[in-house]
Amino acid sequence: MTEDQYGIPQRVMTTREEELMGLLGRTAALASVVEMKIAAVASNVEDEVAEQYFAATRAENEKTIRKRLRLYTEPHEQDVVARLLASLLIARDALDDRNQILQRVWTRAVPDVPGVWFGYKSVRADRSGRDARLDGRVFTPHDFEPVFRRLVEAIDVMSESVALSGSLTRRGKQPTAGQ
């Protein structure tokens, strides 16, 4: 049993092709920046810098953001709210692209042909939980380029959203029952 330079056994990773590992790593790294920007927006709209937003999932932070944005009902605030909500959709779509490629590409499609990889995903026909079929396809480095573009776009949009969310007039926390 051989290991790579990082101690990962061959049985765990079916390919050690550095080009693929670099593409997967870039995808994950860009996505982590998108998620960090979403956490920063959540922190801004909650008007507190807290670890909880940076430890939370994207879905949890998105829920926090959407809940807080409902408090901004003044006409002059609606443009900012709309832009923030649109940025969340762009980020979500980019992160979905990340998931599609990271969770699919896993091994060389054709032995001895570098830069061509195979991946598949279960596609469910209904909500029964049973796999209807496996959707397989071949990937090349070019398949990563649109994912990178969307992730970079999401980083740019979310960077603007961090500033926008910081510009909103702060709304006090809503009192909970019994306060």
RAGI-V473301 format. One record per residue. N is the residue number from 1. PSI is psi as a letter, one per 40 degrees, with the letter a starting at -180 (* if undefined). OMEGA is omega in degrees with one decimal (NA if undefined). NEAR is the number of other ideal C-beta (glycine too) atoms within 8 Angstrom. Layout:
n->N psi->PSI omega->OMEGA near->NEAR
n->N psi->PSI omega->OMEGA near->NEAR
//
This chain:
n->1 psi->h omega->179.9 near->5
n->2 psi->i omega->178.3 near->5
n->3 psi->i omega->173.9 near->8
n->4 psi->a omega->-175.9 near->9
n->5 psi->e omega->179.7 near->3
n->6 psi->e omega->177.6 near->5
n->7 psi->e omega->180.0 near->6
n->8 psi->h omega->-178.0 near->7
n->9 psi->i omega->178.3 near->9
n->10 psi->d omega->-177.6 near->10
n->11 psi->d omega->-179.2 near->4
n->12 psi->d omega->-179.5 near->5
n->13 psi->h omega->-176.7 near->8
n->14 psi->e omega->175.7 near->6
n->15 psi->i omega->174.8 near->9
n->16 psi->f omega->-177.7 near->7
n->17 psi->h omega->-174.7 near->10
n->18 psi->d omega->178.1 near->6
n->19 psi->d omega->178.6 near->9
n->20 psi->d omega->-180.0 near->10
n->21 psi->d omega->177.4 near->9
n->22 psi->d omega->178.6 near->8
n->23 psi->d omega->178.1 near->11
n->24 psi->d omega->179.3 near->10
n->25 psi->d omega->177.5 near->8
n->26 psi->d omega->178.9 near->10
n->27 psi->d omega->-179.4 near->15
n->28 psi->d omega->-178.6 near->10
n->29 psi->d omega->178.3 near->8
n->30 psi->d omega->-180.0 near->13
n->31 psi->d omega->179.8 near->12
n->32 psi->d omega->176.0 near->8
n->33 psi->d omega->176.8 near->10
n->34 psi->d omega->-178.5 near->15
n->35 psi->d omega->177.2 near->10
n->36 psi->d omega->178.3 near->9
n->37 psi->d omega->176.2 near->15
n->38 psi->d omega->178.0 near->15
n->39 psi->d omega->178.7 near->12
n->40 psi->d omega->176.8 near->12
n->41 psi->d omega->178.2 near->16
n->42 psi->d omega->178.6 near->14
n->43 psi->d omega->178.9 near->12
n->44 psi->d omega->-175.9 near->11
n->45 psi->d omega->175.1 near->12
n->46 psi->e omega->177.5 near->10
n->47 psi->f omega->174.5 near->6
n->48 psi->i omega->174.4 near->5
n->49 psi->h omega->-176.3 near->3
n->50 psi->i omega->178.5 near->7
n->51 psi->d omega->-174.0 near->5
n->52 psi->d omega->-179.0 near->6
n->53 psi->d omega->-179.5 near->13
n->54 psi->e omega->175.4 near->8
n->55 psi->e omega->-177.1 near->5
n->56 psi->i omega->175.5 near->10
n->57 psi->i omega->176.3 near->5
n->58 psi->d omega->-178.2 near->10
n->59 psi->d omega->178.5 near->6
n->60 psi->d omega->179.3 near->8
n->61 psi->d omega->177.9 near->14
n->62 psi->d omega->178.0 near->12
n->63 psi->d omega->177.4 near->8
n->64 psi->d omega->-178.3 near->13
n->65 psi->d omega->-178.5 near->15
n->66 psi->d omega->179.8 near->10
n->67 psi->d omega->-178.7 near->7
n->68 psi->d omega->-178.4 near->10
n->69 psi->d omega->176.7 near->11
n->70 psi->d omega->-179.8 near->7
n->71 psi->e omega->-176.6 near->7
n->72 psi->g omega->-173.1 near->11
n->73 psi->e omega->-179.6 near->6
n->74 psi->i omega->-178.6 near->6
n->75 psi->d omega->-178.0 near->4
n->76 psi->e omega->179.1 near->5
n->77 psi->e omega->-172.7 near->11
n->78 psi->d omega->178.4 near->10
n->79 psi->d omega->179.5 near->7
n->80 psi->d omega->179.2 near->12
n->81 psi->d omega->-179.6 near->10
n->82 psi->d omega->179.2 near->8
n->83 psi->d omega->178.0 near->11
n->84 psi->d omega->178.7 near->14
n->85 psi->d omega->177.8 near->10
n->86 psi->d omega->179.9 near->8
n->87 psi->d omega->177.2 near->13
n->88 psi->d omega->177.7 near->13
n->89 psi->d omega->178.1 near->8
n->90 psi->d omega->179.4 near->12
n->91 psi->d omega->-179.4 near->15
n->92 psi->d omega->179.3 near->10
n->93 psi->d omega->179.2 near->10
n->94 psi->d omega->179.0 near->15
n->95 psi->d omega->173.4 near->13
n->96 psi->d omega->175.5 near->8
n->97 psi->d omega->177.1 near->12
n->98 psi->d omega->-178.9 near->14
n->99 psi->d omega->-178.2 near->8
n->100 psi->d omega->-176.6 near->10
n->101 psi->d omega->-179.5 near->14
n->102 psi->d omega->-176.3 near->10
n->103 psi->e omega->-178.1 near->6
n->104 psi->d omega->-172.8 near->11
n->105 psi->h omega->-175.9 near->12
n->106 psi->e omega->-178.5 near->8
n->107 psi->i omega->178.8 near->8
n->108 psi->h omega->-177.5 near->12
n->109 psi->d omega->-178.7 near->9
n->110 psi->h omega->178.0 near->6
n->111 psi->i omega->178.0 near->4
n->112 psi->e omega->173.8 near->4
n->113 psi->g omega->-179.1 near->8
n->114 psi->i omega->175.8 near->7
n->115 psi->e omega->176.2 near->8
n->116 psi->h omega->-175.1 near->11
n->117 psi->i omega->-179.6 near->15
n->118 psi->i omega->173.9 near->13
n->119 psi->i omega->176.2 near->12
n->120 psi->i omega->-179.9 near->9
n->121 psi->i omega->174.6 near->9
n->122 psi->h omega->177.3 near->8
n->123 psi->h omega->-177.5 near->9
n->124 psi->h omega->179.4 near->10
n->125 psi->d omega->-178.9 near->7
n->126 psi->a omega->-177.1 near->6
n->127 psi->e omega->-177.6 near->4
n->128 psi->e omega->-178.2 near->6
n->129 psi->e omega->178.5 near->4
n->130 psi->h omega->177.4 near->7
n->131 psi->h omega->178.2 near->7
n->132 psi->d omega->-179.5 near->7
n->133 psi->i omega->172.4 near->7
n->134 psi->h omega->179.6 near->8
n->135 psi->h omega->-178.8 near->8
n->136 psi->i omega->175.7 near->6
n->137 psi->i omega->178.8 near->8
n->138 psi->i omega->178.8 near->7
n->139 psi->i omega->172.5 near->13
n->140 psi->i omega->177.3 near->8
n->141 psi->d omega->-179.8 near->8
n->142 psi->d omega->178.4 near->5
n->143 psi->d omega->179.2 near->10
n->144 psi->d omega->-174.2 near->12
n->145 psi->d omega->178.0 near->8
n->146 psi->d omega->177.1 near->8
n->147 psi->d omega->177.6 near->14
n->148 psi->d omega->-179.6 near->11
n->149 psi->d omega->-178.9 near->8
n->150 psi->d omega->178.1 near->11
n->151 psi->d omega->177.1 near->16
n->152 psi->d omega->176.4 near->9
n->153 psi->d omega->179.8 near->10
n->154 psi->d omega->177.3 near->15
n->155 psi->d omega->179.4 near->12
n->156 psi->d omega->-179.1 near->8
n->157 psi->d omega->-179.2 near->11
n->158 psi->d omega->174.8 near->16
n->159 psi->d omega->175.4 near->9
n->160 psi->d omega->-178.8 near->10
n->161 psi->d omega->175.5 near->14
n->162 psi->d omega->178.5 near->12
n->163 psi->d omega->179.4 near->8
n->164 psi->d omega->-178.2 near->11
n->165 psi->d omega->176.5 near->14
n->166 psi->e omega->-178.6 near->7
n->167 psi->e omega->-179.7 near->6
n->168 psi->i omega->173.8 near->12
n->169 psi->h omega->-176.1 near->4
n->170 psi->h omega->174.9 near->5
n->171 psi->h omega->179.6 near->8
n->172 psi->i omega->175.8 near->4
n->173 psi->i omega->176.7 near->3
n->174 psi->h omega->179.1 near->5
n->175 psi->i omega->176.6 near->4
n->176 psi->i omega->-179.7 near->5
n->177 psi->h omega->177.8 near->3
n->178 psi->e omega->179.1 near->3
n->179 psi->* omega->NA near->4
//
